[in-house]
Amino acid sequence: MSYNFSFDKAFSLWPYNNTVKTSLSNFKYRGRREFAEYYADKLYEHFHTALPKLNISAVVPVPIHPERLKNRGYNQAELIAEILAKKLDLPIVTDYLIRSKNTLAQKNLDPVSRRKNLREAFRINHNSKFYEIQLKNILLIDDIYTTGSTADACSAVLKEAGTEKVYVLCVASVRAT
């Protein structure tokens, strides 16, 4: 069974092997915020020639729910996105796409359950200063691409709001992107 994703293309830096898994886990769950700079540097190093060709309007991190943000203290995708956006000389938009539903953690769910879990989890913030601005081509940043469900759910909401192209960029991927 194949699935048509809402995003236009996905890129990842590394395969999700044990070394990368440990590193990302430490970054995400053990407060190792400083890893964001390393990941952003490596993403820039690898993709800085390809990304400008995509005519990206803004960098958007995959949002986390406010409750999860309160517990963790930071959004790992946002930390990477902030550094990468600066390197690419692009605006970072953190309040346009928001997570309105506190979902179960995706890591233990199968692909179908992941899609169901994310149904209506994201929405556009109509109070964002970017709501009236056309964000034509977005670079969506996340840490891990597993099944594509998170990127797909975010992309569907962004495209419904008028975004033409959504490109996904992740530190690691379980499958080839």
C-alpha positions as CSV (number, residue, x, y, z in Angstrom):
1,M,0.0,0.0,0.0
2,S,1.5,3.4,-1.0
3,Y,0.7,6.7,0.6
4,N,0.8,10.1,-1.1
5,F,2.3,12.6,1.2
6,S,1.3,16.3,1.3
7,F,4.9,17.5,1.3
8,D,6.9,17.9,-1.9
9,K,10.2,16.5,-1.0
10,A,12.0,15.3,2.2
11,F,15.7,15.4,2.9
12,S,17.7,13.9,5.7
13,L,21.3,14.1,6.8
14,W,21.9,10.6,8.3
15,P,20.3,7.2,8.5
16,Y,18.7,6.6,11.9
17,N,21.3,4.1,13.2
18,N,22.2,3.4,16.8
19,T,24.8,6.2,17.1
20,V,22.4,8.8,15.7
21,K,19.6,7.4,17.8
22,T,21.6,7.8,21.0
23,S,22.7,11.3,20.0
24,L,19.1,12.5,19.1
25,S,17.7,10.9,22.3
26,N,20.2,12.8,24.4
27,F,19.4,16.0,22.6
28,K,15.6,15.5,22.8
29,Y,15.1,13.9,26.2
30,R,18.3,14.6,28.3
31,G,18.6,18.3,27.9
32,R,21.6,18.4,25.5
33,R,20.5,21.6,23.7
34,E,24.0,22.3,22.6
35,F,23.7,19.4,20.1
36,A,21.4,21.7,18.0
37,E,24.3,23.7,16.8
38,Y,26.2,20.6,15.6
39,Y,23.1,19.3,13.8
40,A,22.4,22.7,12.2
41,D,26.0,23.0,11.1
42,K,26.0,19.6,9.5
43,L,22.6,20.2,7.8
44,Y,23.9,23.5,6.4
45,E,27.2,21.9,5.3
46,H,25.4,19.2,3.4
47,F,22.4,21.1,2.0
48,H,23.5,24.7,1.6
49,T,23.8,24.5,-2.2
50,A,20.6,22.6,-2.8
51,L,18.2,24.6,-0.5
52,P,18.5,28.0,-2.2
53,K,17.3,26.5,-5.4
54,L,14.0,25.7,-3.7
55,N,13.1,29.4,-3.3
56,I,12.2,29.0,0.4
57,S,10.2,31.8,2.0
58,A,10.6,30.7,5.6
59,V,11.9,28.0,7.9
60,V,9.2,26.4,10.1
61,P,10.0,24.0,12.9
62,V,7.6,21.1,13.6
63,P,5.8,22.5,16.7
64,I,5.4,20.7,19.9
65,H,2.4,21.0,22.2
66,P,2.7,23.7,25.0
67,E,2.4,21.0,27.6
68,R,5.3,19.0,26.2
69,L,7.2,22.3,25.8
70,K,6.7,23.0,29.5
71,N,7.9,19.6,30.5
72,R,10.9,19.4,28.1
73,G,11.8,23.1,28.3
74,Y,12.5,23.4,24.6
75,N,11.4,22.4,21.1
76,Q,14.3,20.4,19.6
77,A,13.2,21.2,16.0
78,E,13.0,24.9,16.8
79,L,16.5,25.0,18.2
80,I,17.9,23.5,15.0
81,A,15.6,25.6,12.8
82,E,16.7,28.9,14.5
83,I,20.4,28.2,13.8
84,L,19.8,26.9,10.3
85,A,17.6,29.8,9.3
86,K,20.3,32.2,10.4
87,K,22.9,30.4,8.3
88,L,20.5,30.4,5.3
89,D,19.6,34.0,5.9
90,L,15.9,33.1,6.0
91,P,13.1,34.1,8.4
92,I,12.2,31.5,11.0
93,V,8.4,31.3,11.7
94,T,7.6,29.7,15.0
95,D,4.0,30.9,15.7
96,Y,2.3,30.2,12.4
97,L,1.9,26.4,12.5
98,I,1.0,25.3,16.0
99,R,0.3,22.0,17.7
100,S,-3.2,22.2,19.2
101,K,-3.5,18.6,20.3
102,N,-1.3,16.9,22.8
103,T,-0.8,13.6,21.0
104,L,0.8,10.3,22.2
105,A,4.5,10.0,21.5
106,Q,4.9,8.7,18.0
107,K,7.9,6.5,18.5
108,N,6.0,3.4,19.7
109,L,3.2,3.6,17.1
110,D,2.8,1.8,13.8
111,P,2.4,3.8,10.6
112,V,-1.4,3.7,10.5
113,S,-1.6,4.6,14.2
114,R,0.8,7.5,13.7
115,R,-1.4,9.0,11.1
116,K,-4.5,8.6,13.3
117,N,-2.7,10.0,16.3
118,L,-1.8,13.2,14.4
119,R,-5.2,13.8,12.9
120,E,-6.1,17.4,13.7
121,A,-3.0,17.8,15.9
122,F,-1.8,20.9,14.0
123,R,-3.4,24.1,12.9
124,I,-2.6,27.6,11.6
125,N,-2.5,30.3,14.2
126,H,-4.7,33.1,12.9
127,N,-3.1,35.5,15.3
128,S,0.4,35.0,13.9
129,K,1.9,38.0,12.1
130,F,2.5,35.6,9.2
131,Y,-1.1,34.7,8.8
132,E,-1.7,37.5,6.3
133,I,1.6,37.0,4.5
134,Q,1.8,34.3,1.8
135,L,4.4,31.8,2.9
136,K,4.9,30.3,-0.5
137,N,7.6,27.7,0.0
138,I,8.3,26.4,3.4
139,L,11.3,24.4,4.8
140,L,9.8,22.3,7.6
141,I,12.4,21.2,10.1
142,D,12.2,18.1,12.4
143,D,14.7,15.9,14.1
144,I,13.7,12.5,12.9
145,Y,11.8,11.3,9.8
146,T,10.3,7.8,10.6
147,T,7.2,7.2,8.6
148,G,6.6,10.7,7.3
149,S,3.3,11.1,9.3
150,T,4.4,14.2,11.3
151,A,5.7,15.9,8.2
152,D,2.6,14.9,6.2
153,A,0.2,16.2,8.9
154,C,2.1,19.6,9.1
155,S,2.3,19.9,5.3
156,A,-1.4,19.2,4.8
157,V,-2.3,22.1,7.2
158,L,0.2,24.4,5.6
159,K,-1.0,23.7,2.1
160,E,-4.6,24.1,3.1
161,A,-3.6,27.6,4.3
162,G,-2.1,28.4,0.9
163,T,1.5,27.3,1.1
164,E,2.5,26.0,-2.4
165,K,5.5,23.8,-1.5
166,V,6.6,22.2,1.7
167,Y,10.1,20.7,1.8
168,V,11.1,18.7,4.9
169,L,14.6,18.6,6.3
170,C,15.5,16.2,9.1
171,V,18.6,15.3,11.0
172,A,18.0,11.6,10.5
173,S,15.6,9.3,8.7
174,V,14.6,5.7,9.2
175,R,13.8,5.4,5.5
176,A,15.5,6.8,2.5
177,T,14.2,10.4,1.7
